[in-house]
């Protein structure tokens, strides 16, 4: 049993009412419920390795896929149009270097200059190889395209929903899982304590945006 008389201060959990005694010289880090929610809904990718936009090991796998020229052309356009933040993983359009909506098949085909049949074949092959996923368009007809984050990503942390779409593909060379143990979550929380609340707020908004999308799971 804790002898509270030996302590001059205590930290109280407002949800449980539990009082944790602390010494006067203790450094106390407080993390918000919103930050914990953010950590629960995102996962760090490429952990412990040098981070680059395009990851080298998965490209060795792509080389074994025997992609057609049209498939390569479409993939290169996707890599050059990869979203970030709230649009992480999505293939997007830009205007004045700002987000200008999600690319659809018509947009992609126009950029690759390939025929309709070649484009359809390319999308089919990329999807069959699990290089991309397609979901019903968020802001119109047709499909939106999501690139496997283990192949390329702008972000260190990605929404868990997108991670789950690709975690069982051959490109997940990290073999990381979307299932976290309590100790792993606590480790994440300790790492994230150094971040500012402003950063967490912005990233949480991005996660809430992705969380509102129906991925057809």
Rosetta blueprint (number, residue, H / E / L):
1 X L
2 X L
3 X L
4 X H
5 X H
6 X H
7 X L
8 X L
9 X E
10 X E
11 X E
12 X E
13 X L
14 X L
15 X L
16 X L
17 X L
18 X L
19 X E
20 X E
21 X E
22 X E
23 X L
24 X L
25 X L
26 X L
27 X L
28 X L
29 X L
30 X L
31 X L
32 X L
33 X H
34 X H
35 X H
36 X H
37 X H
38 X H
39 X H
40 X H
41 X H
42 X E
43 X E
44 X E
45 X L
46 X L
47 X L
48 X L
49 X L
50 X L
51 X L
52 X L
53 X L
54 X E
55 X L
56 X H
57 X H
58 X H
59 X H
60 X H
61 X H
62 X H
63 X H
64 X L
65 X L
66 X L
67 X L
68 X L
69 X H
70 X H
71 X H
72 X H
73 X H
74 X H
75 X H
76 X H
77 X H
78 X H
79 X H
80 X L
81 X L
82 X E
83 X L
84 X L
85 X H
86 X H
87 X H
88 X L
89 X L
90 X E
91 X E
92 X E
93 X E
94 X E
95 X E
96 X L
97 X L
98 X E
99 X E
100 X E
101 X E
102 X E
103 X L
104 X L
105 X H
106 X H
107 X H
108 X H
109 X H
110 X H
111 X H
112 X H
113 X L
114 X L
115 X L
116 X H
117 X H
118 X H
119 X H
120 X H
121 X H
122 X H
123 X H
124 X H
125 X H
126 X H
127 X H
128 X H
129 X L
130 X L
131 X L
132 X E
133 X E
134 X E
135 X E
136 X E
137 X L
138 X L
139 X L
140 X L
141 X L
142 X L
143 X E
144 X E
145 X E
146 X E
147 X E
148 X L
149 X L
150 X L
151 X L
152 X E
153 X L
154 X L
155 X L
156 X L
157 X E
158 X E
159 X E
160 X H
161 X H
162 X H
163 X H
164 X H
165 X H
166 X H
167 X L
168 X L
169 X L
170 X L
171 X L
172 X L
173 X L
174 X L
175 X L
176 X L
177 X L
178 X L
179 X L
180 X L
181 X L
182 X H
183 X H
184 X H
185 X H
186 X H
187 X H
188 X H
189 X H
190 X H
191 X H
192 X H
193 X L
194 X L
195 X L
196 X L
197 X H
198 X H
199 X H
200 X H
201 X H
202 X H
203 X H
204 X H
205 X H
206 X H
207 X H
208 X H
209 X H
210 X H
211 X H
212 X L
213 X L
214 X L
215 X L
216 X L
217 X L
